[in-house]
Amino acid sequence: QVQLVESGGGLVQAGGSLRLSCGVSGRTFSTYAVGWFRQAPGKEREFVGAIARSGGNIYYADSVKGRFTISRDDVENTVYLQMNNLKPDDTAVYYCRVDNNWGQGTQVTVSS
């Protein structure tokens, strides 16, 4: 079974940056597509972006396009979410996902 651990969340002012990490267990990491999602208080969990298996495409939600960048390191079994120009609306718990496996989430809070 795949296990995922997110890290890198925190409190940042609007306009600031954070980089989230998603560590993924498994010997075939390079074959995994990994998605990032977020859930704000009182709202549904929503798609943020995803990166296909190594060498594949990267997708972003319109709300983060141009501000967030997803990358992967297949040696470190890690996927990154670089978040720039953060806005208060980006405040949420951020999760990564492989198939039906989710991490525990990491809190991102953006103050105005």
N, C-alpha and C positions, 0 to 999 in steps of 0.2 A: 504494500500500500504506500502511496506517495504521501509524504509529510511536508508541510510548508510552514515556514516561520518568517513573519514580516518583522521588520525593524526600521528605525529611522524617523519615526513620527516625532512630533513635538509641537511647541508653540512658536509661532513666527508672526511677524507683522505683515500686513498687506504689502505686496510688492516684493516680499522676500522669497527665499528658495529653500527647498528641502529635497533630499534624495532618500527615497524608500528602497529597501532591499527585500527581496523574497528569496530565502534559501530553500532549495528543494532537494529532498532526498531522492535516491534512485539512481541506478547505474545507467539509465538510458535518457538522461536529462535532455540531451541534444534533440531528442525526438518529441519532446513535450511542447505543446503550445501552452502559453501561460497568459492568463488574463488578470487585469487589475479592475477592481470594483470598489465602490465606496457607498457608505450609508450614513446619511446625516440624521440627526434626531428627528423622529416623527415622519421620516420619508422612507420610500422603498430603496432597496439596494440598487445601484445603477452601474452600468458599464462605464469604465474610464478608458480602457485601451487593452490591447492584446498584442502579443508577439508570437508569430508562428514558430514552428520548429526551426532549428538553426538554418539560417540562410533564407528564411521565408519572409512574408510580409509583416508589416506592423500597422495596426489600426488604432484610431483614436476617436473618442466621442467629440462631437462638435464643440462642446463646452470647454474642452481642454486643448484642442488642436492649436498648435503654435506656441503653447506654453509648457506642455508636458512632453517628455521624451522617454520612450521605453527602450531598454537595451538588455542584452543578455551576455553572460560570461559562462560559456559551456565548460570551462575548466573549473570554475568555482561553483558551478551548479546554482547560479544566482541570476535573478532578473531584477533590474533596477527600474525605478520610476523617478526620473528627475523632474521636479516640479518647480517652475520658475514663475515669476510675476503672480504669486499666489493672491487669491482674493478671499474675503470672508466666506463667500459661497462655497469655497473648497473645503471648508471645515466638515470633517466626517471621520468615520473609522474606515481605513483603507484595508482591503483584503486582496490577496492574490489567490488564484484558483488554477488547478490543473484537473481537467475532467470534472469529476464531482467532489474533488478534494479541496478544502478551503483551509487557509491559515486562520490564526486567532484574531488577526487584525491589529492595526497600529493606529493610534489616534493622531490626527492632524488638526490643529486648531490655528486659525488665521484671525488675528485681531485687526480691527480697523483703526 
